[in-house]
Each structure stands twice: as C-alpha cells, then as structure tokens.
C-alpha cells in the first residue's frame, strides 16, 4: 500500500511540472521571436531599435496582463536612442492611438464596409468609399451622411496639430457634364466639399493644417475592368500626417510650418 501511495505522489508531482509562470513563458516566446527576427535579412539599425522597444516592453515593470506597452506609454524613454529617434517612436504610438479611436468610431457607426484605416509611410490613412458620401457624378455630401462627417471632425483635433490632406479619387468612367468636365474636377470638388464640412463642423480645427487635392482616375487601388474594382477606386482619403519621419527628422510640412513662425 505504501508503494502505491508513493507512486501516486510521484505521478502527481510529474503532472504538475509542466506549469510555468506566465512571465517565463513570455520570455521564451520573446527569445524565439528575436532569434527568428535576427536570422532574417533586416536592416541592422532597425533591428536594434526593435530590440530596444521589446526590452522597454518587458523590463518596464508592468506586464501585458496590466495592458502596458510602448503604445500605451508614448513618452517612455528607450535607452540607447537619440531624442529624435524617441520622438519618432512616440509619434508612431500616438498615430496608433488615433487609429484605435477612428476604428472605434467606425465600429460604433457600423461603417466597416465603407470605412477603413491603415498606417502608411506618411501617416494614418482613412479611406472612405464614395458611395456613402456622394451620389453618382455629384460632389455634395449626401444630407443623410453629414452627421458622420461631423462626428469624424471631432476626432481630428490634435495637440500638437497635425497636417491633414483630403484626397478625392474616381474610377475611369469619363466625366463630361456641365458641372464637371473631367474626373479631375469631380475628385477635387469632392475632396474640397468634404474638407469644408469637416472644418465647419468643428470650430477648434485650424484650417491652415488642412488641404485638398484630386487625382481623378489616375491613382487606382484596384482594376477598373470590373464593377467591384471601379467601386473601390471611387473613394475619398483622409491622410493624418506623421510629425516625424522614420529618419528622425521633422516632416516637410512641419518644417515649412516652423519656418513660417
């Protein structure tokens, strides 16, 4: 009987040996990620920056279970980086938070089929299908969708201010009406009208940080050979520009603004 109990106790101890603390498991996963990342063909400077960011995440005193990360702490100081490099990472973190706010706005208004966001080399890009904003061949925002633009205007107030570019795009179906002689004119006026609606909806927005342009049919994101592709190409884009480029210098727009002061 004693032998049986001894075996049971031994088996019980063996069965519990697989349990690891959460922090140890995350450390192993991080080590694996860094090894895989280092073995790929990555620019050395970028790898060093990424490694430092992960060190900040894991050594900052608060783990993932407390919802802490470099994104939630944009003022965190990362050892080994210059102030300019830290400014770039803080700027990207702030843009990520803006993206989160806009994604929440999209979800609350059930606009997933017509609104989308993505990070680009220039900043955060919000893409809006033209079907929700305009009637075919028209440049005025539909009255029923004005409240959506007004709500969006409330999100676009930033401190410090960011330059915002509203761009209109069309498909390649020719436009030749008394109002618009080309897709260029239609795309520009759609961008201008949407921009004006945003500015008029929020008195806290400074118009000097906003601009509008139109590409007509000449910057497609899909083939114009199908109805689905043409629908994707008909869009308005709102670019929220980053304040600091990846090379840790101020963006051209912000340089020009500083020179004017």
Order of alpha helices (4+ residues) and beta strands (2+ residues): alpha-alpha-alpha-alpha-beta-beta-alpha-alpha-beta-alpha-beta-alpha-beta-alpha
